[in-house]
Amino acid sequence: MSCAIEKDVLLNVIDIYKDMPYLWRGEHKDYSKKEERSEGFKVLLQTYGNVDEKATVKILKRKLDYMRTTYMKELKKVR
């Protein structure tokens, strides 16, 4: 798969992820609801599956964590 397509898919995943604060915001009322979070990650996985057909929720969570960590490192460099 080309890098451009992968980038587009990852940007879509990030946009969807932003719209689901119960996946990343600890103080959200649904953050502790395992079923709600599981369904949210399945929705993200459907989009991310366009890049990696063998992806699982565990792989997706790892990818999101990696992107978040990288973003924070780059943000610190800018500040």
PDB file of N, CA, C and O in Angstrom, chain B, residues numbered from 101:
ATOM      1  N   MET B 101       0.848  -1.174   0.000  1.00  0.00           N
ATOM      2  CA  MET B 101       0.000   0.000   0.000  1.00  0.00           C
ATOM      3  C   MET B 101       0.891   1.234   0.000  1.00  0.00           C
ATOM      4  O   MET B 101       1.927   1.262   0.664  1.00  0.00           O
ATOM      5  N   SER B 102       0.489   2.231  -0.734  1.00  0.00           N
ATOM      6  CA  SER B 102       1.322   3.427  -0.836  1.00  0.00           C
ATOM      7  C   SER B 102       1.269   4.250   0.449  1.00  0.00           C
ATOM      8  O   SER B 102       0.320   4.166   1.229  1.00  0.00           O
ATOM      9  N   CYS B 103       2.298   5.033   0.638  1.00  0.00           N
ATOM     10  CA  CYS B 103       2.392   5.875   1.833  1.00  0.00           C
ATOM     11  C   CYS B 103       1.278   6.914   1.878  1.00  0.00           C
ATOM     12  O   CYS B 103       0.778   7.250   2.952  1.00  0.00           O
ATOM     13  N   ALA B 104       0.893   7.416   0.717  1.00  0.00           N
ATOM     14  CA  ALA B 104      -0.158   8.435   0.666  1.00  0.00           C
ATOM     15  C   ALA B 104      -1.495   7.871   1.144  1.00  0.00           C
ATOM     16  O   ALA B 104      -2.226   8.529   1.884  1.00  0.00           O
ATOM     17  N   ILE B 105      -1.804   6.659   0.720  1.00  0.00           N
ATOM     18  CA  ILE B 105      -3.056   6.024   1.146  1.00  0.00           C
ATOM     19  C   ILE B 105      -3.008   5.738   2.639  1.00  0.00           C
ATOM     20  O   ILE B 105      -3.982   5.969   3.356  1.00  0.00           O
ATOM     21  N   GLU B 106      -1.862   5.233   3.106  1.00  0.00           N
ATOM     22  CA  GLU B 106      -1.717   4.942   4.537  1.00  0.00           C
ATOM     23  C   GLU B 106      -1.876   6.221   5.357  1.00  0.00           C
ATOM     24  O   GLU B 106      -2.516   6.213   6.408  1.00  0.00           O
ATOM     25  N   LYS B 107      -1.297   7.307   4.879  1.00  0.00           N
ATOM     26  CA  LYS B 107      -1.413   8.586   5.581  1.00  0.00           C
ATOM     27  C   LYS B 107      -2.868   9.032   5.640  1.00  0.00           C
ATOM     28  O   LYS B 107      -3.333   9.482   6.687  1.00  0.00           O
ATOM     29  N   ASP B 108      -3.591   8.912   4.533  1.00  0.00           N
ATOM     30  CA  ASP B 108      -5.004   9.296   4.506  1.00  0.00           C
ATOM     31  C   ASP B 108      -5.829   8.464   5.485  1.00  0.00           C
ATOM     32  O   ASP B 108      -6.685   8.991   6.196  1.00  0.00           O
ATOM     33  N   VAL B 109      -5.565   7.167   5.512  1.00  0.00           N
ATOM     34  CA  VAL B 109      -6.304   6.283   6.422  1.00  0.00           C
ATOM     35  C   VAL B 109      -5.997   6.649   7.868  1.00  0.00           C
ATOM     36  O   VAL B 109      -6.907   6.716   8.694  1.00  0.00           O
ATOM     37  N   LEU B 110      -4.727   6.885   8.184  1.00  0.00           N
ATOM     38  CA  LEU B 110      -4.360   7.247   9.554  1.00  0.00           C
ATOM     39  C   LEU B 110      -4.973   8.584   9.961  1.00  0.00           C
ATOM     40  O   LEU B 110      -5.376   8.753  11.112  1.00  0.00           O
ATOM     41  N   LEU B 111      -5.046   9.521   9.043  1.00  0.00           N
ATOM     42  CA  LEU B 111      -5.704  10.797   9.347  1.00  0.00           C
ATOM     43  C   LEU B 111      -7.195  10.588   9.609  1.00  0.00           C
ATOM     44  O   LEU B 111      -7.764  11.236  10.488  1.00  0.00           O
ATOM     45  N   ASN B 112      -7.827   9.694   8.860  1.00  0.00           N
ATOM     46  CA  ASN B 112      -9.238   9.362   9.108  1.00  0.00           C
ATOM     47  C   ASN B 112      -9.410   8.714  10.474  1.00  0.00           C
ATOM     48  O   ASN B 112     -10.353   9.026  11.201  1.00  0.00           O
ATOM     49  N   VAL B 113      -8.493   7.809  10.824  1.00  0.00           N
ATOM     50  CA  VAL B 113      -8.549   7.150  12.136  1.00  0.00           C
ATOM     51  C   VAL B 113      -8.431   8.201  13.241  1.00  0.00           C
ATOM     52  O   VAL B 113      -9.164   8.150  14.229  1.00  0.00           O
ATOM     53  N   ILE B 114      -7.517   9.145  13.077  1.00  0.00           N
ATOM     54  CA  ILE B 114      -7.337  10.199  14.080  1.00  0.00           C
ATOM     55  C   ILE B 114      -8.595  11.054  14.198  1.00  0.00           C
ATOM     56  O   ILE B 114      -9.002  11.399  15.307  1.00  0.00           O
ATOM     57  N   ASP B 115      -9.213  11.397  13.079  1.00  0.00           N
ATOM     58  CA  ASP B 115     -10.450  12.189  13.115  1.00  0.00           C
ATOM     59  C   ASP B 115     -11.567  11.444  13.843  1.00  0.00           C
ATOM     60  O   ASP B 115     -12.286  12.029  14.653  1.00  0.00           O
ATOM     61  N   ILE B 116     -11.704  10.167  13.553  1.00  0.00           N
ATOM     62  CA  ILE B 116     -12.726   9.363  14.229  1.00  0.00           C
ATOM     63  C   ILE B 116     -12.409   9.258  15.715  1.00  0.00           C
ATOM     64  O   ILE B 116     -13.300   9.366  16.557  1.00  0.00           O
ATOM     65  N   TYR B 117     -11.134   9.046  16.031  1.00  0.00           N
ATOM     66  CA  TYR B 117     -10.677   8.927  17.419  1.00  0.00           C
ATOM     67  C   TYR B 117     -10.989  10.202  18.205  1.00  0.00           C
ATOM     68  O   TYR B 117     -11.391  10.133  19.367  1.00  0.00           O
ATOM     69  N   LYS B 118     -10.805  11.362  17.574  1.00  0.00           N
ATOM     70  CA  LYS B 118     -11.111  12.642  18.225  1.00  0.00           C
ATOM     71  C   LYS B 118     -12.591  12.743  18.565  1.00  0.00           C
ATOM     72  O   LYS B 118     -12.962  13.333  19.580  1.00  0.00           O
ATOM     73  N   ASP B 119     -13.438  12.164  17.712  1.00  0.00           N
ATOM     74  CA  ASP B 119     -14.883  12.225  17.922  1.00  0.00           C
ATOM     75  C   ASP B 119     -15.376  11.237  18.972  1.00  0.00           C
ATOM     76  O   ASP B 119     -16.567  11.203  19.281  1.00  0.00           O
ATOM     77  N   MET B 120     -14.473  10.436  19.522  1.00  0.00           N
ATOM     78  CA  MET B 120     -14.829   9.442  20.536  1.00  0.00           C
ATOM     79  C   MET B 120     -14.026   9.702  21.811  1.00  0.00           C
ATOM     80  O   MET B 120     -13.110   8.941  22.123  1.00  0.00           O
ATOM     81  N   PRO B 121     -14.353  10.758  22.548  1.00  0.00           N
ATOM     82  CA  PRO B 121     -13.552  11.100  23.727  1.00  0.00           C
ATOM     83  C   PRO B 121     -13.579  10.029  24.815  1.00  0.00           C
ATOM     84  O   PRO B 121     -12.696  10.010  25.673  1.00  0.00           O
ATOM     85  N   TYR B 122     -14.557   9.152  24.797  1.00  0.00           N
ATOM     86  CA  TYR B 122     -14.605   8.089  25.794  1.00  0.00           C
ATOM     87  C   TYR B 122     -13.487   7.068  25.601  1.00  0.00           C
ATOM     88  O   TYR B 122     -13.279   6.211  26.460  1.00  0.00           O
ATOM     89  N   LEU B 123     -12.762   7.150  24.479  1.00  0.00           N
ATOM     90  CA  LEU B 123     -11.618   6.265  24.262  1.00  0.00           C
ATOM     91  C   LEU B 123     -10.336   6.845  24.844  1.00  0.00           C
ATOM     92  O   LEU B 123      -9.415   6.090  25.156  1.00  0.00           O
ATOM     93  N   TRP B 124     -10.251   8.152  24.998  1.00  0.00           N
ATOM     94  CA  TRP B 124      -8.991   8.757  25.403  1.00  0.00           C
ATOM     95  C   TRP B 124      -9.083   9.742  26.561  1.00  0.00           C
ATOM     96  O   TRP B 124      -8.052  10.094  27.134  1.00  0.00           O
ATOM     97  N   ARG B 125     -10.257  10.191  26.919  1.00  0.00           N
ATOM     98  CA  ARG B 125     -10.402  11.160  28.008  1.00  0.00           C
ATOM     99  C   ARG B 125     -10.865  10.446  29.274  1.00  0.00           C
ATOM    100  O   ARG B 125     -12.011  10.007  29.371  1.00  0.00           O
ATOM    101  N   GLY B 126      -9.961  10.338  30.237  1.00  0.00           N
ATOM    102  CA  GLY B 126     -10.231   9.590  31.462  1.00  0.00           C
ATOM    103  C   GLY B 126     -11.409  10.084  32.268  1.00  0.00           C
ATOM    104  O   GLY B 126     -12.061   9.297  32.954  1.00  0.00           O
ATOM    105  N   GLU B 127     -11.696  11.376  32.200  1.00  0.00           N
ATOM    106  CA  GLU B 127     -12.803  11.910  32.994  1.00  0.00           C
ATOM    107  C   GLU B 127     -14.155  11.800  32.284  1.00  0.00           C
ATOM    108  O   GLU B 127     -15.177  12.196  32.844  1.00  0.00           O
ATOM    109  N   HIS B 128     -14.171  11.274  31.070  1.00  0.00           N
ATOM    110  CA  HIS B 128     -15.433  11.105  30.335  1.00  0.00           C
ATOM    111  C   HIS B 128     -16.298  10.066  31.048  1.00  0.00           C
ATOM    112  O   HIS B 128     -15.782   9.076  31.567  1.00  0.00           O
ATOM    113  N   LYS B 129     -17.603  10.290  31.072  1.00  0.00           N
ATOM    114  CA  LYS B 129     -18.513   9.404  31.815  1.00  0.00           C
ATOM    115  C   LYS B 129     -18.520   7.970  31.287  1.00  0.00           C
ATOM    116  O   LYS B 129     -18.791   7.042  32.049  1.00  0.00           O
ATOM    117  N   ASP B 130     -18.230   7.767  30.005  1.00  0.00           N
ATOM    118  CA  ASP B 130     -18.241   6.423  29.426  1.00  0.00           C
ATOM    119  C   ASP B 130     -16.855   5.785  29.344  1.00  0.00           C
ATOM    120  O   ASP B 130     -16.717   4.673  28.835  1.00  0.00           O
ATOM    121  N   TYR B 131     -15.835   6.474  29.836  1.00  0.00           N
ATOM    122  CA  TYR B 131     -14.470   5.959  29.746  1.00  0.00           C
ATOM    123  C   TYR B 131     -14.328   4.609  30.447  1.00  0.00           C
ATOM    124  O   TYR B 131     -13.585   3.745  29.981  1.00  0.00           O
ATOM    125  N   SER B 132     -15.020   4.425  31.541  1.00  0.00           N
ATOM    126  CA  SER B 132     -14.887   3.184  32.307  1.00  0.00           C
ATOM    127  C   SER B 132     -15.824   2.071  31.817  1.00  0.00           C
ATOM    128  O   SER B 132     -15.792   0.962  32.351  1.00  0.00           O
ATOM    129  N   LYS B 133     -16.645   2.352  30.822  1.00  0.00           N
ATOM    130  CA  LYS B 133     -17.559   1.343  30.281  1.00  0.00           C
ATOM    131  C   LYS B 133     -16.834   0.525  29.215  1.00  0.00           C
ATOM    132  O   LYS B 133     -16.610   0.987  28.096  1.00  0.00           O
ATOM    133  N   LYS B 134     -16.479  -0.686  29.588  1.00  0.00           N
ATOM    134  CA  LYS B 134     -15.666  -1.537  28.725  1.00  0.00           C
ATOM    135  C   LYS B 134     -16.349  -1.833  27.387  1.00  0.00           C
ATOM    136  O   LYS B 134     -15.696  -1.815  26.343  1.00  0.00           O
ATOM    137  N   GLU B 135     -17.641  -2.102  27.410  1.00  0.00           N
ATOM    138  CA  GLU B 135     -18.371  -2.425  26.179  1.00  0.00           C
ATOM    139  C   GLU B 135     -18.390  -1.236  25.219  1.00  0.00           C
ATOM    140  O   GLU B 135     -18.206  -1.397  24.013  1.00  0.00           O
ATOM    141  N   GLU B 136     -18.613  -0.054  25.767  1.00  0.00           N
ATOM    142  CA  GLU B 136     -18.646   1.165  24.945  1.00  0.00           C
ATOM    143  C   GLU B 136     -17.289   1.392  24.276  1.00  0.00           C
ATOM    144  O   GLU B 136     -17.216   1.681  23.081  1.00  0.00           O
ATOM    145  N   ARG B 137     -16.226   1.260  25.054  1.00  0.00           N
ATOM    146  CA  ARG B 137     -14.877   1.453  24.519  1.00  0.00           C
ATOM    147  C   ARG B 137     -14.538   0.381  23.487  1.00  0.00           C
ATOM    148  O   ARG B 137     -13.910   0.667  22.468  1.00  0.00           O
ATOM    149  N   SER B 138     -14.954  -0.841  23.755  1.00  0.00           N
ATOM    150  CA  SER B 138     -14.689  -1.942  22.830  1.00  0.00           C
ATOM    151  C   SER B 138     -15.350  -1.685  21.479  1.00  0.00           C
ATOM    152  O   SER B 138     -14.737  -1.904  20.434  1.00  0.00           O
ATOM    153  N   GLU B 139     -16.586  -1.226  21.497  1.00  0.00           N
ATOM    154  CA  GLU B 139     -17.290  -0.902  20.256  1.00  0.00           C
ATOM    155  C   GLU B 139     -16.601   0.244  19.517  1.00  0.00           C
ATOM    156  O   GLU B 139     -16.496   0.226  18.291  1.00  0.00           O
ATOM    157  N   GLY B 140     -16.139   1.229  20.262  1.00  0.00           N
ATOM    158  CA  GLY B 140     -15.428   2.345  19.643  1.00  0.00           C
ATOM    159  C   GLY B 140     -14.159   1.894  18.942  1.00  0.00           C
ATOM    160  O   GLY B 140     -13.861   2.338  17.834  1.00  0.00           O
ATOM    161  N   PHE B 141     -13.411   1.007  19.594  1.00  0.00           N
ATOM    162  CA  PHE B 141     -12.184   0.507  18.976  1.00  0.00           C
ATOM    163  C   PHE B 141     -12.489  -0.363  17.754  1.00  0.00           C
ATOM    164  O   PHE B 141     -11.700  -0.403  16.810  1.00  0.00           O
ATOM    165  N   LYS B 142     -13.618  -1.051  17.768  1.00  0.00           N
ATOM    166  CA  LYS B 142     -13.998  -1.847  16.596  1.00  0.00           C
ATOM    167  C   LYS B 142     -14.297  -0.941  15.400  1.00  0.00           C
ATOM    168  O   LYS B 142     -13.964  -1.273  14.262  1.00  0.00           O
ATOM    169  N   VAL B 143     -14.921   0.194  15.664  1.00  0.00           N
ATOM    170  CA  VAL B 143     -15.192   1.162  14.594  1.00  0.00           C
ATOM    171  C   VAL B 143     -13.873   1.675  14.019  1.00  0.00           C
ATOM    172  O   VAL B 143     -13.712   1.765  12.802  1.00  0.00           O
ATOM    173  N   LEU B 144     -12.941   2.008  14.895  1.00  0.00           N
ATOM    174  CA  LEU B 144     -11.626   2.463  14.435  1.00  0.00           C
ATOM    175  C   LEU B 144     -10.904   1.371  13.661  1.00  0.00           C
ATOM    176  O   LEU B 144     -10.230   1.649  12.669  1.00  0.00           O
ATOM    177  N   LEU B 145     -11.044   0.143  14.109  1.00  0.00           N
ATOM    178  CA  LEU B 145     -10.374  -0.980  13.461  1.00  0.00           C
ATOM    179  C   LEU B 145     -10.891  -1.189  12.043  1.00  0.00           C
ATOM    180  O   LEU B 145     -10.125  -1.571  11.158  1.00  0.00           O
ATOM    181  N   GLN B 146     -12.167  -0.945  11.817  1.00  0.00           N
ATOM    182  CA  GLN B 146     -12.714  -1.074  10.463  1.00  0.00           C
ATOM    183  C   GLN B 146     -12.023  -0.104   9.511  1.00  0.00           C
ATOM    184  O   GLN B 146     -11.737  -0.453   8.365  1.00  0.00           O
ATOM    185  N   THR B 147     -11.759   1.099   9.977  1.00  0.00           N
ATOM    186  CA  THR B 147     -11.061   2.082   9.142  1.00  0.00           C
ATOM    187  C   THR B 147      -9.592   1.722   9.007  1.00  0.00           C
ATOM    188  O   THR B 147      -9.045   1.754   7.905  1.00  0.00           O
ATOM    189  N   TYR B 148      -8.947   1.378  10.118  1.00  0.00           N
ATOM    190  CA  TYR B 148      -7.518   1.044  10.097  1.00  0.00           C
ATOM    191  C   TYR B 148      -7.264  -0.236   9.309  1.00  0.00           C
ATOM    192  O   TYR B 148      -6.160  -0.438   8.803  1.00  0.00           O
ATOM    193  N   GLY B 149      -8.256  -1.095   9.198  1.00  0.00           N
ATOM    194  CA  GLY B 149      -8.124  -2.338   8.438  1.00  0.00           C
ATOM    195  C   GLY B 149      -7.809  -2.115   6.971  1.00  0.00           C
ATOM    196  O   GLY B 149      -7.342  -3.033   6.298  1.00  0.00           O
ATOM    197  N   ASN B 150      -8.052  -0.924   6.462  1.00  0.00           N
ATOM    198  CA  ASN B 150      -7.695  -0.604   5.078  1.00  0.00           C
ATOM    199  C   ASN B 150      -6.187  -0.546   4.883  1.00  0.00           C
ATOM    200  O   ASN B 150      -5.703  -0.718   3.764  1.00  0.00           O
ATOM    201  N   VAL B 151      -5.441  -0.306   5.952  1.00  0.00           N
ATOM    202  CA  VAL B 151      -3.981  -0.252   5.895  1.00  0.00           C
ATOM    203  C   VAL B 151      -3.388  -1.610   6.230  1.00  0.00           C
ATOM    204  O   VAL B 151      -2.496  -2.096   5.535  1.00  0.00           O
ATOM    205  N   ASP B 152      -3.887  -2.216   7.294  1.00  0.00           N
ATOM    206  CA  ASP B 152      -3.355  -3.489   7.782  1.00  0.00           C
ATOM    207  C   ASP B 152      -4.524  -4.450   7.982  1.00  0.00           C
ATOM    208  O   ASP B 152      -5.235  -4.377   8.984  1.00  0.00           O
ATOM    209  N   GLU B 153      -4.715  -5.346   7.023  1.00  0.00           N
ATOM    210  CA  GLU B 153      -5.866  -6.251   7.065  1.00  0.00           C
ATOM    211  C   GLU B 153      -5.799  -7.235   8.226  1.00  0.00           C
ATOM    212  O   GLU B 153      -6.829  -7.751   8.659  1.00  0.00           O
ATOM    213  N   LYS B 154      -4.598  -7.498   8.733  1.00  0.00           N
ATOM    214  CA  LYS B 154      -4.429  -8.442   9.839  1.00  0.00           C
ATOM    215  C   LYS B 154      -4.440  -7.749  11.198  1.00  0.00           C
ATOM    216  O   LYS B 154      -4.162  -8.380  12.218  1.00  0.00           O
ATOM    217  N   ALA B 155      -4.753  -6.478  11.219  1.00  0.00           N
ATOM    218  CA  ALA B 155      -4.721  -5.697  12.456  1.00  0.00           C
ATOM    219  C   ALA B 155      -5.777  -6.181  13.440  1.00  0.00           C
ATOM    220  O   ALA B 155      -6.857  -6.632  13.057  1.00  0.00           O
ATOM    221  N   THR B 156      -5.438  -6.075  14.700  1.00  0.00           N
ATOM    222  CA  THR B 156      -6.359  -6.380  15.791  1.00  0.00           C
ATOM    223  C   THR B 156      -6.529  -5.115  16.628  1.00  0.00           C
ATOM    224  O   THR B 156      -5.853  -4.112  16.401  1.00  0.00           O
ATOM    225  N   VAL B 157      -7.427  -5.174  17.583  1.00  0.00           N
ATOM    226  CA  VAL B 157      -7.627  -4.030  18.473  1.00  0.00           C
ATOM    227  C   VAL B 157      -6.337  -3.752  19.242  1.00  0.00           C
ATOM    228  O   VAL B 157      -5.985  -2.594  19.468  1.00  0.00           O
ATOM    229  N   LYS B 158      -5.643  -4.797  19.640  1.00  0.00           N
ATOM    230  CA  LYS B 158      -4.384  -4.633  20.371  1.00  0.00           C
ATOM    231  C   LYS B 158      -3.354  -3.886  19.519  1.00  0.00           C
ATOM    232  O   LYS B 158      -2.676  -2.985  20.015  1.00  0.00           O
ATOM    233  N   ILE B 159      -3.237  -4.251  18.259  1.00  0.00           N
ATOM    234  CA  ILE B 159      -2.304  -3.581  17.347  1.00  0.00           C
ATOM    235  C   ILE B 159      -2.725  -2.124  17.148  1.00  0.00           C
ATOM    236  O   ILE B 159      -1.882  -1.228  17.132  1.00  0.00           O
ATOM    237  N   LEU B 160      -4.019  -1.893  16.998  1.00  0.00           N
ATOM    238  CA  LEU B 160      -4.524  -0.530  16.821  1.00  0.00           C
ATOM    239  C   LEU B 160      -4.214   0.331  18.044  1.00  0.00           C
ATOM    240  O   LEU B 160      -3.777   1.473  17.902  1.00  0.00           O
ATOM    241  N   LYS B 161      -4.434  -0.207  19.239  1.00  0.00           N
ATOM    242  CA  LYS B 161      -4.140   0.538  20.465  1.00  0.00           C
ATOM    243  C   LYS B 161      -2.655   0.879  20.537  1.00  0.00           C
ATOM    244  O   LYS B 161      -2.285   1.983  20.938  1.00  0.00           O
ATOM    245  N   ARG B 162      -1.809  -0.066  20.150  1.00  0.00           N
ATOM    246  CA  ARG B 162      -0.366   0.167  20.152  1.00  0.00           C
ATOM    247  C   ARG B 162      -0.003   1.279  19.162  1.00  0.00           C
ATOM    248  O   ARG B 162       0.835   2.130  19.460  1.00  0.00           O
ATOM    249  N   LYS B 163      -0.628   1.266  17.997  1.00  0.00           N
ATOM    250  CA  LYS B 163      -0.378   2.289  16.978  1.00  0.00           C
ATOM    251  C   LYS B 163      -0.816   3.666  17.484  1.00  0.00           C
ATOM    252  O   LYS B 163      -0.093   4.647  17.308  1.00  0.00           O
ATOM    253  N   LEU B 164      -1.979   3.745  18.104  1.00  0.00           N
ATOM    254  CA  LEU B 164      -2.462   5.011  18.650  1.00  0.00           C
ATOM    255  C   LEU B 164      -1.530   5.521  19.746  1.00  0.00           C
ATOM    256  O   LEU B 164      -1.238   6.715  19.816  1.00  0.00           O
ATOM    257  N   ASP B 165      -1.067   4.613  20.598  1.00  0.00           N
ATOM    258  CA  ASP B 165      -0.141   4.983  21.666  1.00  0.00           C
ATOM    259  C   ASP B 165       1.167   5.512  21.085  1.00  0.00           C
ATOM    260  O   ASP B 165       1.717   6.504  21.565  1.00  0.00           O
ATOM    261  N   TYR B 166       1.654   4.843  20.052  1.00  0.00           N
ATOM    262  CA  TYR B 166       2.885   5.277  19.393  1.00  0.00           C
ATOM    263  C   TYR B 166       2.716   6.673  18.791  1.00  0.00           C
ATOM    264  O   TYR B 166       3.591   7.525  18.942  1.00  0.00           O
ATOM    265  N   MET B 167       1.602   6.905  18.118  1.00  0.00           N
ATOM    266  CA  MET B 167       1.367   8.215  17.507  1.00  0.00           C
ATOM    267  C   MET B 167       1.250   9.301  18.573  1.00  0.00           C
ATOM    268  O   MET B 167       1.764  10.405  18.393  1.00  0.00           O
ATOM    269  N   ARG B 168       0.574   8.992  19.685  1.00  0.00           N
ATOM    270  CA  ARG B 168       0.424   9.958  20.773  1.00  0.00           C
ATOM    271  C   ARG B 168       1.786  10.300  21.378  1.00  0.00           C
ATOM    272  O   ARG B 168       2.084  11.468  21.628  1.00  0.00           O
ATOM    273  N   THR B 169       2.612   9.276  21.612  1.00  0.00           N
ATOM    274  CA  THR B 169       3.940   9.483  22.183  1.00  0.00           C
ATOM    275  C   THR B 169       4.813  10.312  21.247  1.00  0.00           C
ATOM    276  O   THR B 169       5.500  11.235  21.685  1.00  0.00           O
ATOM    277  N   THR B 170       4.786   9.984  19.974  1.00  0.00           N
ATOM    278  CA  THR B 170       5.571  10.723  18.988  1.00  0.00           C
ATOM    279  C   THR B 170       5.112  12.174  18.911  1.00  0.00           C
ATOM    280  O   THR B 170       5.937  13.083  18.814  1.00  0.00           O
ATOM    281  N   TYR B 171       3.816  12.391  18.952  1.00  0.00           N
ATOM    282  CA  TYR B 171       3.273  13.748  18.917  1.00  0.00           C
ATOM    283  C   TYR B 171       3.774  14.558  20.113  1.00  0.00           C
ATOM    284  O   TYR B 171       4.191  15.706  19.958  1.00  0.00           O
ATOM    285  N   MET B 172       3.732  13.961  21.303  1.00  0.00           N
ATOM    286  CA  MET B 172       4.177  14.667  22.501  1.00  0.00           C
ATOM    287  C   MET B 172       5.668  14.992  22.438  1.00  0.00           C
ATOM    288  O   MET B 172       6.080  16.070  22.866  1.00  0.00           O
ATOM    289  N   LYS B 173       6.476  14.083  21.915  1.00  0.00           N
ATOM    290  CA  LYS B 173       7.914  14.338  21.774  1.00  0.00           C
ATOM    291  C   LYS B 173       8.166  15.498  20.822  1.00  0.00           C
ATOM    292  O   LYS B 173       8.989  16.370  21.100  1.00  0.00           O
ATOM    293  N   GLU B 174       7.458  15.506  19.700  1.00  0.00           N
ATOM    294  CA  GLU B 174       7.625  16.584  18.726  1.00  0.00           C
ATOM    295  C   GLU B 174       7.125  17.913  19.288  1.00  0.00           C
ATOM    296  O   GLU B 174       7.714  18.960  19.023  1.00  0.00           O
ATOM    297  N   LEU B 175       6.055  17.874  20.053  1.00  0.00           N
ATOM    298  CA  LEU B 175       5.520  19.083  20.667  1.00  0.00           C
ATOM    299  C   LEU B 175       6.527  19.677  21.648  1.00  0.00           C
ATOM    300  O   LEU B 175       6.686  20.896  21.709  1.00  0.00           O
ATOM    301  N   LYS B 176       7.204  18.831  22.411  1.00  0.00           N
ATOM    302  CA  LYS B 176       8.229  19.307  23.348  1.00  0.00           C
ATOM    303  C   LYS B 176       9.388  19.962  22.610  1.00  0.00           C
ATOM    304  O   LYS B 176       9.961  20.936  23.099  1.00  0.00           O
ATOM    305  N   LYS B 177       9.738  19.442  21.440  1.00  0.00           N
ATOM    306  CA  LYS B 177      10.827  20.029  20.656  1.00  0.00           C
ATOM    307  C   LYS B 177      10.475  21.443  20.206  1.00  0.00           C
ATOM    308  O   LYS B 177      11.336  22.323  20.171  1.00  0.00           O
ATOM    309  N   VAL B 178       9.221  21.653  19.867  1.00  0.00           N
ATOM    310  CA  VAL B 178       8.772  22.947  19.364  1.00  0.00           C
ATOM    311  C   VAL B 178       8.726  23.980  20.483  1.00  0.00           C
ATOM    312  O   VAL B 178       8.998  25.159  20.253  1.00  0.00           O
ATOM    313  N   ARG B 179       8.389  23.551  21.671  1.00  0.00           N
ATOM    314  CA  ARG B 179       8.249  24.481  22.811  1.00  0.00           C
ATOM    315  C   ARG B 179       9.550  24.889  23.327  1.00  0.00           C
ATOM    316  O   ARG B 179       9.621  25.665  24.280  1.00  0.00           O
TER     317      ARG B 179
END
